[in-house]
Amino acid sequence: MSTDNVFAPPPGVAGPGPKRRRWILPVVPLVLCVLLVVGSIFGMLTTHKRLVVPSPAMRPTIEAGEGVLIRLGSGEDVRRGDVVVFHGGQDWKDGDYIKRVVALGGDTVEVGADNKLQVNGKPIPETYRLNPDPRGGLQAEFPQVTVPPGSAFMLGDWRNNSLDSRAHGAVPVSQIFGTVVYTGLRPIAQPQDFAEAGFPGPRTDLGDPLRFLVGSLLAGVALAVLGLVLLVVVLVTRRRNHLPTAGAGAG
């Protein structure tokens, strides 16, 4: 049986050699660092968007002038309790709005004179609402209506200072283009008011984009440090190999 090295280069063709292979060690983690950091930032920019909310209608969840981070996506999977961003149109003025979904297609919804929300006849505690709610000049009471199929009924958390579905009607879910995941630098609170009333609660499958981004950046830094350490090792080894040995050149 032949013992020839089948992986040896053909005659006349030089192999990579130990010196060339040595330089691969620091290059690999540095390349992985660049790919990880660039990929994470690109993914964040294509799946999320930052907006500034000018109105106080969503207090206390979102203050006027506060920035929010939204996860871009359709409203097909929206749930009661989600805070969403949607395009205006039809009975709403043009522009983008941010409100809380309180009812979906087929639900009945009403707001009593005591400012209490009921969905399908079930009271919703609404611990997220501004309470006590200072009068902002808008009537909170709203008679019972049935939400059209494929639509969502929107309310502001500052109930008496919000122009919402009580004034403009339900919003087709096709006009929803994002769900709020961060307010400022903190994840948006996920109240269980609707779950306590027997409905599916807000979505919890949207992840934590900022934590993922920070983790990816830290991993990138670790790879960069590893690459630099290996680079120093290669340079020191190369320098040592080129130093003259003691007694070299003695006749």
C-alpha positions in Angstrom: 0.0 0.0 0.0 1.4 3.4 -1.0 2.3 5.8 1.8 2.5 8.8 -0.5 0.8 11.9 0.8 -2.3 12.3 -1.3 -2.7 15.9 0.0 0.7 17.0 -1.1 0.8 19.7 -3.8 1.7 18.6 -7.3 5.4 18.7 -8.3 6.6 22.2 -8.9 3.6 23.8 -6.9 4.5 25.2 -3.5 2.1 24.5 -0.6 0.8 27.2 1.6 3.7 26.7 4.0 3.7 27.3 7.8 4.3 31.0 7.4 1.3 31.6 5.3 -0.9 29.4 7.5 0.3 31.4 10.5 -1.2 34.6 9.2 -4.6 32.9 8.8 -5.0 32.6 12.6 -5.6 36.3 13.3 -7.5 36.9 10.1 -10.3 34.5 10.7 -11.6 36.1 14.0 -11.2 39.6 12.5 -13.3 38.6 9.5 -15.9 37.0 11.7 -16.0 40.1 13.8 -16.8 42.3 10.8 -19.4 39.9 9.5 -21.1 39.7 12.9 -21.2 43.4 13.6 -22.2 44.5 10.0 -24.9 41.7 9.8 -26.4 42.6 13.2 -26.6 46.3 12.4 -28.0 45.6 8.9 -30.6 43.2 10.4 -31.6 45.7 13.0 -32.1 48.5 10.4 -34.2 46.3 8.1 -36.5 44.9 10.7 -36.9 47.8 13.1 -37.5 51.6 12.9 -37.3 54.4 15.4 -40.0 57.0 15.6 -40.6 60.0 17.9 -44.1 60.4 19.2 -45.1 64.1 19.3 -48.5 63.6 21.0 -49.2 62.9 24.7 -52.2 60.8 23.8 -50.4 57.6 24.8 -49.4 58.8 28.3 -48.2 57.3 30.6 -47.0 54.5 28.4 -45.3 56.9 26.0 -44.6 60.5 26.8 -44.8 63.3 24.3 -41.5 63.7 22.4 -40.3 60.2 23.5 -38.7 57.9 20.9 -40.0 54.4 20.3 -38.6 51.4 18.5 -41.0 49.5 16.4 -40.8 46.0 14.9 -41.8 46.3 11.3 -44.5 43.9 10.1 -48.1 43.6 9.1 -51.0 43.7 11.4 -52.3 40.2 10.6 -51.0 38.8 13.9 -51.9 41.8 16.1 -53.4 41.1 19.5 -55.5 43.0 22.0 -53.2 45.1 24.1 -50.5 45.6 21.5 -49.3 49.2 20.9 -49.1 49.6 17.1 -48.2 52.1 14.5 -50.5 52.5 11.4 -51.1 54.6 8.4 -54.0 57.0 8.4 -56.5 57.2 5.6 -60.2 56.6 5.0 -61.8 58.1 8.1 -58.4 59.1 9.6 -56.4 62.0 8.4 -53.3 61.2 6.4 -50.2 60.5 8.5 -49.0 57.8 10.9 -50.6 57.1 14.3 -49.7 55.2 17.4 -52.5 53.7 19.5 -53.3 50.6 21.6 -55.4 47.8 20.1 -58.3 47.0 22.4 -60.6 45.0 20.1 -60.4 43.0 16.9 -62.8 42.1 14.1 -66.1 40.7 15.4 -65.6 42.0 19.0 -68.1 44.4 20.6 -66.5 47.3 22.3 -67.8 50.2 24.4 -66.5 52.8 26.9 -69.0 53.6 29.7 -69.6 57.0 31.3 -67.3 55.9 34.1 -64.5 55.6 31.5 -64.5 51.8 31.8 -63.7 49.8 28.8 -65.7 46.6 28.0 -64.9 44.1 25.2 -67.5 41.5 24.4 -69.2 42.5 27.6 -66.1 41.8 29.7 -64.6 44.7 31.7 -60.9 45.4 31.0 -58.9 46.7 34.1 -56.7 48.9 31.9 -53.9 49.3 34.4 -51.9 50.9 31.6 -54.3 53.9 31.3 -53.6 57.3 32.7 -55.4 57.2 36.0 -56.8 59.4 37.3 -57.4 60.7 33.8 -57.4 64.5 33.8 -60.0 65.9 31.5 -58.4 66.8 28.2 -61.6 68.1 26.6 -62.6 64.9 24.8 -65.6 62.8 25.8 -64.5 59.4 26.9 -67.9 57.7 26.8 -68.6 55.6 23.6 -71.6 53.5 22.9 -71.3 49.8 22.0 -70.2 49.0 18.4 -69.1 45.8 16.6 -65.6 46.0 15.1 -65.7 45.1 11.3 -63.9 42.0 10.2 -60.2 42.5 9.4 -60.1 45.7 11.5 -58.8 46.8 14.9 -60.3 49.2 17.4 -57.7 51.7 18.6 -57.7 53.8 21.8 -55.1 56.1 23.4 -53.9 55.4 26.9 -54.8 59.0 27.8 -58.4 58.4 27.1 -59.7 61.9 27.4 -56.9 63.4 25.3 -56.9 61.0 22.4 -58.5 61.2 19.0 -58.8 57.5 18.2 -61.3 54.9 16.9 -64.1 56.6 18.9 -63.8 59.5 16.5 -62.5 57.9 13.3 -63.7 54.3 13.5 -61.8 51.0 13.4 -58.6 50.7 11.4 -58.1 47.9 8.8 -55.2 45.7 10.0 -53.7 46.1 6.6 -52.8 49.7 7.6 -50.8 48.5 10.6 -47.0 48.5 9.8 -45.3 48.0 13.1 -45.6 47.0 16.8 -43.8 49.0 19.5 -41.2 47.0 21.3 -39.2 49.7 23.1 -40.1 53.1 24.6 -37.0 55.1 25.1 -34.4 52.6 26.2 -36.7 50.2 28.0 -38.9 47.4 26.6 -42.5 48.4 26.5 -44.6 47.1 29.4 -46.8 44.1 28.5 -49.9 44.5 30.7 -52.0 41.4 31.3 -55.3 43.2 31.5 -56.7 41.4 28.4 -55.3 38.0 29.5 -57.0 38.4 32.9 -60.3 39.1 31.0 -59.9 35.8 29.1 -58.4 37.1 25.9 -54.9 36.4 24.4 -52.5 39.0 25.7 -50.1 41.2 23.8 -47.5 39.6 21.6 -44.4 38.3 23.4 -42.7 36.8 20.4 -41.1 40.0 19.0 -37.8 39.5 20.9 -35.5 42.0 22.5 -33.7 43.7 19.6 -31.5 46.0 21.6 -30.3 43.1 23.9 -29.5 41.0 20.8 -27.7 43.9 19.2 -25.6 44.6 22.3 -24.8 40.9 22.6 -23.7 40.7 19.0 -21.5 43.8 19.4 -19.9 42.3 22.5 -19.3 39.1 20.7 -17.7 41.1 17.9 -15.4 42.9 20.3 -14.3 39.5 21.8 -13.5 38.3 18.3 -11.6 41.5 17.5 -9.6 41.1 20.7 -8.8 37.5 19.9 -7.7 38.4 16.4 -5.4 41.2 17.7 -3.9 38.9 20.3 -3.2 36.3 17.7 -1.8 39.0 15.4 0.6 40.0 18.2 1.6 36.4 18.7 2.3 36.0 15.0 4.4 39.2 14.8 6.4 38.3 17.9 7.1 34.8 16.6 8.1 36.1 13.2 10.4 38.6 14.9 12.0 35.9 17.0 12.5 33.7 13.9 14.4 36.5 12.2 16.7 37.3 15.1 20.3 36.0 14.5 21.3 33.1 16.7 24.2 33.4 19.1 27.5 32.7 17.5 26.1 32.9 14.0 28.8 33.8 11.4 31.7 32.7 13.7 34.6 31.3 11.6 
